[in-house]
Amino acid sequence: MTEKKRDYKKEYATYHGKPEQIQARSQRNAARAKLGLKVGDGREADHKNPISKGGSNRRDNLRAVSRTVNRKKGAK
């Protein structure tokens, strides 16, 4: 039985090209810029009050934390 090859470029374009994904990426990049995190920095911008729960990208709502800490936290 042969499996159909996946078209990763098409999958990437259809997912990452969606307006909601573009907006989410823009918000993440804006938060990183406000914290002064550079490309290659292992830390991420953590929102004390998550955007999904009414938080903002204001500087007082952001903190720089490690990737593992931020991913464990989720949108609590």
N, C-alpha and C positions, 0 to 999 in steps of 0.2 A: 504494500500500500504506500503510495507516494503522498507526501504532504505538500501542500501548496506553500511556496516560499512567501515569506512576509515581505512586504514593501515598507521597510522602516522609514524611508524618506517621506512616503505618503502619510504614514501614521503620524509622524512627527509634525508634518505640515498641517494636517487636519486637526490635531489636538492643540498644538502650541499656537496655531494661527487663529484660534477662536477669540472673539472679542473679550470674553471673560478671562481667558488665560493671559491675554495681552495686558489687561487692566491689573490683574493680580501681580504679574511680573513687574509692572511699572510701580506698583505700591511697594513691593519688596525692595526694588532698586532705590526708590526714594528714601525708604527707611534706612538702608545701608549707607546712603550718602549723608544723611543727617547725623549718623553716628561716626562718620569718617572711616568706615570699614573699607579697606582696599580689596581689589581682586586678589584672590589667593589667601586672604585672611581666613582662618578656620572658624572664626566666630560668626554668629548670625545675629540679626536684629530681632530681639524678642519684644513683643508688645505686652506690657503689663496687663492692660485691658485689651483683649483681642479685638481685631477689626470686626470679626464676625459677631461680636457681642456689643457693638457700638463704640469700640475704641477708635483712636485716631493715629495718625503718623506724627503727631506732635512730639517734640523732643522729650518732654516730661513723661511720655507714655512708652518710651523706648529704652532698652538696655542691651548691651552686647553680652551674649552668653555663648558657651560652646554649642556646637551642633547637637551633641547628644542630649544636653540639658533641654534645649529648645524643642527637640523632637519628642522627648518624653512628656513634656508639659502639654502639648497639644493646645486646643482652644478651650481651656477650662474656665 
